[in-house]
Amino acid sequence: MSKPREETPLMKQYYTVKEKYPGAVVLFRVGDFYETFGDDAVKTSKALGIILTKRGNGSASEIELAGFPHHSLDSYMPKLVRAGYRVAICDQLEDPKLAKGIVKRGVTELVTPGVVYSDHVLSQKHNNYLACLHVLPTLQKAGLALVDITTGEFMVAENMVDKIEKLLHHFQPSEVIFDKGQKSIVLPYINEKFNTYGVDEWVYAEQYTTDILLQQFGTLSLKGFGVQDMQQATICAGAILHYLKSTEHHELQHIKSISRIEEENYVWMDRFTVRSLELIYPNYEGGVALIDIIDKTLTPMGSRAIRKWLLMPLKQPESVMQRQNIVTYFMNNPDQAAMIADLLKPIGDMERIISKVSAKRINPRELLQLKKALAKLKPIQQTILDHKPTTELSILVSKINLCEYLYQKLENELNDELPLVSNQGGLFKKGVDKELDELRDIAYSGKDTLMQITRREIERTEISSLKIQYNKVFGYYLEVTNAHKSKVPADWIRKQTTVGAERYITPELKVYEEKILNAEDRINGIEYTLYQKLVNEACEFIEPIQHNAKILAELDIYLSFREISIKNNYTKPLINDGYELKITAGRHPVIETQLPAGESFIPNDISIGTDSNQIMIITGPNMAGKSAILRQTAIITILAQTGCYVPAQYAEIGVVDKIFTRVGASDNLSKGESTFMVEMTETASILNNISEKSLLLLDEIGRGTSTYDGISIAWAIVEYLHNHPKYRPKTLFATHYHELSDLANTLQRVKNYNVSVKQSAGKIIFLRKLVEGGSEHSFGIHVAQLAGMPNEVVLRADDIMHELEKDKVKDKALKKVKDIPKINYQMSLFEANDPQYVKAKELLSSIDINTLSPVEALLKLNELKNVWERK
């Protein structure tokens, strides 16, 4: 049974707002505070760590309360958004002093995880995408739209559901909206980590969403954007615009166009591949991802763009080489690269600033930053064009729009130092507005007059401590300490008594006060109007500035590629349209930077994709480096196809169109899927999506089940990949199943390799070198010993392993395991009646070989030797 509502005028107003935004936490402005009520208060108290109180405590209309000062909105609101809440900011829409009855209030902004401008929520390095997913009931096709309201980027895609799901995980939206009527269909494709929101079904009508798009872009059709035949995608795009407007975001001038995500131009990588290769996020806390190594960008735009490049490598050799040529140019022109880097550093986030201009949310300091960014455009363009750049680079920087009119206007009108808010004056230079200059003269001369009045009254009254001060209640007043009260002239009017002083006013003081305050109010009003006019003029330059931001981001990435290539000794790969993948002395770009001082990375060669070498079976012990070799092969390929140099002595890359990995173990218990089920599901996805130019990295396939099942599955997979009627995907297959090495005898394009080790004094040394030929040992027990396993366990495991190796028949071997005795390896060095027998027995009995360290073992052995010699 619900609680009865409190029916005061204020609470009636609150409930009206809450009913309009039922899924949001309503921050309700009351005086100098934002208050929350009821369930919202409970959520807010928990998320923000503030005190939860109650109004009407114990009464029938008791209600929870939690609030914070209005000036703390930028501190508290982001915490609610990061907690996944939608936040409706309900402000006072009129001056309480002028209101008749209750103050008019309304929601001025609905902030959601995917629709937010606050710098306190956003990351400069990541886009903040809002996504919309719509699936055909047949599940054959789905549409996806993505918008970043902070940059104006608007993209759509339409494809099979699994491919759309891949894109969703690539772009990692902060929020996903969907048709409420499709909840049961859509949610299985949305990872539980995404914030979701269901939108009314009627919004997803084709005609309605098309009309919204045409209205947004001011066109008669969508043909100019190349999306007119993408029904599901355009429905999603229209639904996103509807959602933005329903969240009180009506200033969307910066969303100027819409583009297709042309998947056919980019390498296919599913989310398992992106995760296992640790391209963007490390798999373990405190780890390092590839992006952490290659992102040396100097601007937020560059940092966001380089992530897209890494997740979407190019497939066309020509496009890759165009990027390479620019990187090479900067490699060969270090002075020019340094000059461009210096010019990029102070530019800031031009892309997000111009979006704030469009949304009318830009503060004066951000507008000043835009001016500083515009000032760098011409020097960047000239620095490059004056030094004989490559054709690709020349074309790129020639497209920079210098926006000279806007730059000059900002330069001529704005002061060099600005306040944070636009309604407190101090924004514009002298000469911008005649009335403004006149009012400033009045205000400043008025203050000079106040100083003259102060000096004159001190001389007249001989009150040396006399001061003229100001507050909002009394305006300007004369303050006299109690010690000088007797000197106060009769024409002064007493206004207030304080502890230790009296406050007075005079008619003359009030005249000047009115002049000054009226002038200051008018100054602030004129400056605010001029500021809004300036912001509106800047809106005319949204599109060219967005275009400039993309060019600067691209230049930034090329400089980043240059820096890491020089610092880490990368080489320029040869890119072609062939099938062979050849890497000489390849290295893992992340691992090599994390090695202890003095330890060097062991490079390895890979040559695959020829008529004689399609599948590499890689065996070798645990910890030898098999997984690292697999991963570095994929990462080198990805870096090459983004246009970057690569960590190798030589690399020749026949472009791949898909990269698949099945590396590492995981489960999905929430969906009832075991580790082995997840392994098989991911492997099935790979086998069902391979192509001629795919690169497959398979690690320990089949290990999640029994040995014989695992070997059988792994064997069948290798045969399937080798004998496929259409495709010959390049495959690196790491395994502990040494039996798979026999496949090289019957399958002509299967070759055996192993990661070599060296055995010395009963120990193994990892050489981490890939050599031709198979391996018959995994050295798992040695690795267990290195990991700190109790010696008793290690010795018992060694006994069991040797017994199992004697008999390969499963049932018989397992039966024998139970009967294997624990062997005591103590040797009798003496006869029972030997004089030294008792002493030797005591010595041997005192040794616990399960806990004995190597040094202790040598000392005990020396004692036994001494006993023997004395005999």
Secondary structure, DSSP 4 states (H G I P E B T S, - for coil): -PPPPP-SHHHHHHHHHHHHSTTEEEEEEETTEEEEEHHHHHHHHHHHT---EEESTTSTT-EEEEEEEGGGHHHHHHHHHHTT-EEEEEEE-S-TTT-SSSPPEEEEEEEBTTB---TTT--TTS---EEEEEE-TTSS-EEEEEEETTTTEEEEEEE-HHHHHHHHHHH--SEEEEEGGGHHHHGGGS-TTSEEEEE-GGGG-HHHHHHHHHHHHT-S-SGGGT-TT-HHHHHHHHHHHHHHHHTT----TT----EE--GGGB-EE-HHHHHHTTSSS-SSTT---HHHHH---SSHHHHHHHHHHHHS-B--HHHHHHHHHHHHHHHH-HHHHHHHHHHHGGG--HHHHHHHHHTT---HHHHHHHHHHHHTHHHHHHHHHTT---HHHHHHHHT----HHHHHHHHHHB-SS--SSSSSS--B-TTS-HHHHHHHHHHHHHHHHHHHHHHHHHHHH--TT-EEEEETTTEEEEEEEGGGGGG--TT-EEEEEETTEEEEE-HHHHHHHHHHHHHHHHHHHHHHHHHHHHHHHHHTTHHHHHHHHHHHHHHHHHHHHHHHHHHTT-BPPEEESSS-EEEEEE--TTHHHHSPTT-----EEEEE-BTTBSEEEEE--TTSSHHHHHHHHHHHHHHHHHT--BSSSEEEEE--SEEEEE-S---BGGGTB-HHHHHHHHHHHHHTT--TTEEEEEESTTTTS-HHHHHHHHHHHHHHHHH-SS---EEEEE-S-GGGGGGGGT-TTEEEEEEEEEEETTEEEEEEEEEES------HHHHHHHTT--HHHHHHHHHHHHHHHH---HHHHHHHHHHPPPP------S-TT-TTHHHHHHHHHT--TTT--HHHHHHHHHHHHHHHHH-
